[in-house]
Amino acid sequence: MINREKVKKVLETIRPFLKADDGDIELVNIQKNGIVEVKLLGACVNCPLSNMTLRAGVERALIKEIPEIRRVESIN
């Protein structure tokens, strides 16, 4: 089972980069199948590059630290 606090800790390392562009991120849910659901906030909501940020930034950082994670999904 994926540790919720560990996921939050990794998200905290990413948060400053999102906040630099007036965005933020919130952990919504961790499914048993290894999918992490997050909610993009602030400027990230309407940003045309948010999907790239999600995949290349958030998902990559989470999987690097927590290999049990299979995917990160954005929930609106």
C-alpha positions as CSV (number, residue, x, y, z in Angstrom):
1,M,0.0,0.0,0.0
2,I,1.3,3.5,-0.9
3,N,2.0,5.7,2.1
4,R,-0.1,8.9,1.9
5,E,2.4,10.9,4.0
6,K,5.2,9.9,1.7
7,V,3.2,11.1,-1.4
8,K,2.5,14.4,0.4
9,K,6.2,14.8,1.2
10,V,7.2,14.4,-2.4
11,L,4.4,16.8,-3.5
12,E,5.9,19.4,-1.1
13,T,9.2,19.2,-3.0
14,I,7.3,20.0,-6.2
15,R,5.1,22.7,-4.8
16,P,7.6,25.6,-4.9
17,F,8.0,25.2,-8.7
18,L,4.2,25.3,-9.1
19,K,3.8,28.3,-6.8
20,A,6.5,30.2,-8.7
21,D,3.9,30.3,-11.6
22,D,0.9,31.0,-9.2
23,G,-0.1,27.3,-9.2
24,D,-0.5,24.6,-6.6
25,I,-1.4,20.9,-6.2
26,E,-3.5,19.0,-3.8
27,L,-3.5,15.2,-3.1
28,V,-7.1,13.9,-3.6
29,N,-6.8,10.1,-3.4
30,I,-4.5,7.1,-3.7
31,Q,-6.2,4.1,-5.4
32,K,-5.2,0.6,-4.5
33,N,-4.1,0.0,-8.1
34,G,-1.3,2.6,-7.7
35,I,-3.0,5.5,-9.3
36,V,-2.6,8.8,-7.5
37,E,-5.3,11.4,-8.0
38,V,-4.3,15.1,-7.6
39,K,-6.1,18.4,-8.2
40,L,-4.2,21.2,-9.9
41,L,-5.0,24.6,-8.4
42,G,-4.5,28.2,-9.2
43,A,-2.9,29.1,-12.5
44,C,-2.3,25.4,-13.2
45,V,-6.1,24.9,-13.8
46,N,-6.1,26.8,-17.1
47,C,-2.5,26.4,-18.1
48,P,-2.0,24.8,-21.5
49,L,1.1,23.1,-20.2
50,S,-0.5,21.6,-17.2
51,N,-0.6,18.1,-18.7
52,M,3.2,18.3,-19.4
53,T,3.7,19.5,-15.8
54,L,1.6,16.6,-14.5
55,R,3.5,13.9,-16.5
56,A,7.1,15.3,-16.7
57,G,7.1,16.9,-13.3
58,V,4.7,15.5,-10.8
59,E,4.3,11.9,-12.1
60,R,8.1,11.5,-12.7
61,A,9.0,12.8,-9.3
62,L,6.4,10.6,-7.5
63,I,7.4,7.4,-9.4
64,K,11.1,8.1,-8.8
65,E,10.5,8.2,-5.0
66,I,7.7,5.7,-4.8
67,P,8.0,3.1,-7.5
68,E,4.7,1.5,-6.6
69,I,2.9,4.4,-8.2
70,R,1.7,3.5,-11.7
71,R,0.2,6.8,-12.8
72,V,-0.8,10.3,-11.6
73,E,-4.2,11.5,-12.7
74,S,-5.6,15.1,-12.5
75,I,-9.1,15.4,-11.0
76,N,-11.0,18.6,-11.9
